[in-house]
Amino acid sequence: MKSKYKFIMAATITGLNLVCPQVDAQGLKDVYKDFKFGNILNSTTVNNSNMKALVLTEFNSITPENELKPDATMVQSGSTNENIKVQLNAGAKAILQFCQDNNIALRGHCLVWHSQTPSWFFRENLTTTGAIVDSATMNRRMESYIKNIFSLITSSYPNLNLYAYDVVNEAFANDGGGLRPAGTASGQSPWTLIYGNDDFIVNAFTYARRYAPLGCKLFYNDYNEYISAKTNDMYNLAMKLKAANLIDGIGMQSHLDMGYPDANLYGQAVAKFASTGLEIQVTEIDITTSTGDFVAQGLKYRDIMTKILAYKNNVSAFVVWGIQDNQSWRSYGKPVLFDSNGNKKPAYNELYNLGSSTGTPEIQSTNSPRAWITGNQLNITGVSQGKPWFVYSATGILVSRGIAESAKSTITLNIPSGIYFFRAENHSLKIVN
Ligand code: XIL
């Protein structure tokens, strides 16, 4: 069960009209109401109680990082062209069970990909030494795999909210300009090799449409999606699949860096994808930094989210690829919202504040109490339970104070325009009304 923390912020105040509402503890999933806010779990993190607690507070969508990929689910032994055997490994089972038990929606990732797919799947006699098969054989194998994996998931977890699936992943060349190069070497695609055109994509979506459970939206997912040649490749494919009613959405992986791309280029891709009328999901966002400037990183997350919010009617999920920096596949660039100790980074705070539509605090601190004002509402978060907080006027007169009865709170306070200072736990923040 999802835990809900109820709390009341008490405040003593003179001459001000103060209301003390009872509110739910809020995470990112609560401040972003227009779409799901997700993250990933893997076979390690799903067994870590701190991670599970954090997920319950912050996220309402989970993608298994590796556990539903073809190399995790395909079973060579006993497979035939008509019947590709499938399994859910222990990590997959733990993740799917956790999501089902806690009513967290699941993004399936992924069915057809050049990477993390066993080499025998593409070869004669389903052996690693066989010659590459023809497209007719591959169609039968692909259909069977897609049918069997959907069937295994839905029969094993009948109450799981499997709301989206990446049907085809990374089919295009790195920077656009057509399909990924044919071949079996790293970065090359056996799919392009076998089909020579995009028939495998159309067929994959055809089979997925046939076997996906009700409510499971079908996505094409790719990276470098903001490079205009690739944006165009993805757009054209999406429009073609849409005309045949085979696709529901476009996944923007969004593996970004502080240096590239800038938010405007990213925003152009969002606009182009939105113009398809399909859903957009940010499926794997992370933003690497080489300097460790987390304040700048936070602002970049904010800028990217601002581009997303401009098309929020099209967007159905925003998924970060990693909970803590040290767990990220790009850990060298410390690219996600929590540091290696599980503390919130500026990126978290920026997204939280933007999502609460409350404006940003004038001075923002990391992992510490924050206060900011919109209209007549003073918002306070992050004061440890039992600790006092104070609001002073610019001239140092105490305007309001209270004791945090929980680590997060929001109070509503009528307060004249001006500059104030908020203090709690040795932090002092300037807030402007
Ligand atoms: C990555 C995982 O995070 C790593 O653990 C794994 O070793 C390689 O794959 N695009 C995708 C994801 O679609 O599946 C990749 O995930 C990251 C890039």
Boltz pocket constraint, residues with backbone or C-beta under 6 A from the ligand:
constraints:
  - pocket:
      binder: B
      contacts: [[A, 65], [A, 66], [A, 169], [A, 223], [A, 253], [A, 284], [A, 329]]
      max_distance: 6.0
